[in-house]
Amino acid sequence: MVQTNEFERRYAYDGPLGLLFGINVIDVFVWSPVAFSIWVTVHDEDTHREIERFRMMRGSRGVWHAEVPKGYEGLLYRLHVKTPVETNDIVDPYAKAVSLNGEFGVLVDVEAEIAKHVEPVLRPPLRKATDAVIYELHIRDFTSHPASTSRLNGLYGSIVETGIRTTGDKSAGFDYLKELGVTHLQLLPVHDFGSVDELTRMPYNWGYDPIHWFALEGSYASDPSAPTTRVLEYARMVNELHKTGMRVVVDVVMNHVFIREQSSLEALVPYYYFRYEHDGTVANGTGVGNDTASERYMMRRMIVDCITYFATTYQVDGFRFDLMGIHDVETMNQVRTSLDKVDRSILIYGEGWDLATPLGPSLKASSHNAAHMPRIGHFNDMMRDALKGSSFNERERGFVSGNEWREWELRECITGAVQIPNVTVGRFPSPQYTINYVEAHDNYTTFDKLLLACEDTDETTRLRMQRLATAIVITSQGVPFLHAGQEFGRTKQGVENSYNAPDRINHFDWDLRDSRATEVEYVKTLLKLRRRHTCFRYDTRQKVVEQFKFLPSPPGVIAYELTASHSYDAWQRVRVYLNGTFEQVTFQAEGDWNVYVQGDKASLTPIVRNPSQIQVESLSMTIIAC
């Protein structure tokens, strides 16, 4: 019954849910058309002993309401729910603050607490998506290396901790991020998840096992037992990032829950919030036991509500959707519409994989349907595999490791994956749709993949390959995405899926930041060049068609020319040469060109002026401009 159109027609609801704080009472609203009864139980914050309970009254469209006296503010609460299936004590799925390990909701006005204790800061400006450079980081990884001198190891505050130095007296921590030149910090999940004990902060986990979407994870808080600590520390972290011109992206994991049978959603409306196969079994396109049914009205509403809440309450600037292909097109479009009312510059992007969930192909929020989801980005796995070889074949090489067969895929990607008549097929309507990357938290790091695929090469050669891959990501049309540590060849010691591996595997290696400082400087300079020159940041297909031109080149080498989008740009014409072979190649230089990137060097001023020939070293990028 709950999966029928008639159920949706009768019970779809747009009114308040969760807690509303008045002068004398706290209003509690819960949606459960099938419940026989619901009680709000109030508990002592120390002993968890039940202090009082309040019967909820059923209203129209299956919504239950109760008033809790304001005197109970700050205490814990649960919902005692009886349905035709079973009776459960659960946490309100709209709870915005939770107790240690998410065992209880908290009767606290989160918005009021933030307004009282955190200074508001405006979002840094962002004119268009292709001006962004995304940097993916796990909070704990950033300070878990033995060489880290952070006083806030693994906490929200560690992200914005200043004055930290490496063993070699180079910038570390927040100072390092600021120097690097990225615009958006994408943090792995911060929604309350179930795999880590918040008190001991063990074991290690990425956090892709959500329990409470509206609440924050406590293992990153200095005092996980104090519910508002995580709220204020996260809000302050976002504000400090904003003060320095950096934006924040939330990793959204709303495609599944940690354990469906124990979830509040299943307890409130059994069989409604999750997707099922035709034979009645629970859909598992996510591969973790359940798929949420975003096409159902109240699940869709919860997704939109949650995203909008983080954008308004915490001033979050972007949302990366984990396994976005599980969701449906209409839901993603509604998310976009809701965020546009907050700030049109907020980014939305995700993994648009075509996953095995029982949703029609035209309904899935997959890359195949990108044209039907305006201004929503997609991770470009074609670029990833073209650069380093298939993620599903550890021995396969890519363009940067000498596989000429991948050259034509890469040509498609560096244009922003748009269609150029008689040149490229195109995957996306504009460069703003493609999230260009070679590595992320999933799968092998580029360094580890190259070690497996290129066992016959030395480390120096593999670092050249790594440098070339990162350089292509940064200079291609689209939105560049960097995995933390990619800039210096991060390794996870050959572990492909490190979601629950110890710190010694996952840590951000500050010693490598020292020993490979030249690699870091190369990336920093490339990011400055991208920021300075408009030709690397076309935002429409038309600009690519008119201002991007491939040049003749031998097999395994790509050459192309760009023209500036504005007359004030110091670089009016730019040529980029990508050499994926093991031999140096030479091009004739006609005109007054200057070389800015060559071999392992990248510079804001010319490295070579007016050369007669352009030398492109093996496994490297050369950029010339005039």
Protein Blocks (a to p, Z undefined) as FASTA:
>chain_A
ZZpmklmmmmgcfbdehjdddfkbccdddddfkbfbdcdddddfklopafbdcdddddeh
hiacddddfklgoiacddddddfkbccddddfkbcbdcehhlaccdddfklmmmmmmccd
dddddfbfklpccddddfklmmmpfklccfkghiaklmmcghiacfkopaehjllmmmno
pabdcdddfbdcfkbcfklopacdehiacfblmbccfklpfblmlmklmmmmmmmmmmmm
mmnopacdddddfkbcfblmlpmklmmmghklpccdfkopacfkkonopacdfkbmklmm
mmmmmmmmmmmmnopabdcdehkllpcfklmmmmmmmmmmmomkbccdddfbdcdbdbdf
klpccfklmmmmghiacddfklmmmmnopfklmkbccfknopaklmmmmmmmmnoopace
hkbgojafbfklpccdfbdfeocdfklmmmmmmmmbcfklmmmmmmmmmmmmmmmgcjdd
ddehklnopaeehpablmlgcfklmpccfklmmmmmmmmmmmmmmmmmmmmpmklmccbf
klmmmmgccddddehiacdddddfbfklmblbdcddddfbfbdcddddedjdddfbgcjb
ccfbdfbghifbdcddehiaddddZZ
